[in-house]
Amino acid sequence: MQALNTERNNLQTLLTSTSAPAEMAQTGKRLKAIENEIGALEERWLELTEQIETAAV
């Protein structure tokens, strides 16, 4: 997850420094995919945390 966050930050920086439309589109697509993957990982983390808490009771 840390690697995804690092890549997301790098892509966000790249988006603000590039003006080539094709490069911006490619970067935006990758950024969206990373954000979706991070969201899925966070959701899974919450599910597992809830299962652990339930099992501990």
JOQUIJO-V49961 format. One line per field, one symbol per residue. phi: phi as a letter, one per 30 degrees, with the letter a starting at -180 (. if undefined). psi: psi as a letter, one per 40 degrees, with the letter a starting at -180 (. if undefined). burial: + if it has 16 or more other C-alpha atoms within 10 Angstrom, else -. A space follows every 10 residues. Layout:
phi = ???
psi = ???
burial = ???
This chain:
phi = .ddddddedd ddddddccbd eddddddddd dddddddded ddddeddddd ddddddd
psi = dddddddddd dddddeeieh dddddddddd dddddddddd dddddddddd ddddde.
burial = -------+-- +---+----- ---+--++-- +--+---+-- ---------- -------
